[in-house]
Amino acid sequence: MADTESNVEALTGEFKQLRNEFARIAQLLEQTARSAGAEAAQRAKAAGDRVWAETQSGADQVAEKIKEQPLASAGIAFAIGLLFGLIFGRR
């Protein structure tokens, strides 16, 4: 009977230790997932910033061309508007 009780106590101790180890592993997995999520968000933000900078640069170039050649720009805008009006106005 004493052997059985000591075996049960040993098993109980092993289960407690195993439970603590599983809790530690779960905590490490959670930390890893959060870190990976933060890293992915940081990369996405950097990519968005690059796209925004390129878009703004392109818009600045277009604005500069309009300032350099306002009549040609107005003529092109009128022609594009007329073309869209003809294409989409007949529906």
GIKAQUI-V720070 format. One record per pair of residues at least 12 apart in sequence whose ideal C-beta (glycine too) atoms are under 8 Angstrom apart, sorted by the first residue. I is the first residue (numbers start at 1). GAP is how many residues later the second one is. D is the distance in whole Angstrom. If there is no record, write none. Layout:
# GIKAQUI-V720070
i-><I/I>
gap-><GAP/GAP>
d-><D/D>
This chain:
# GIKAQUI-V720070
none
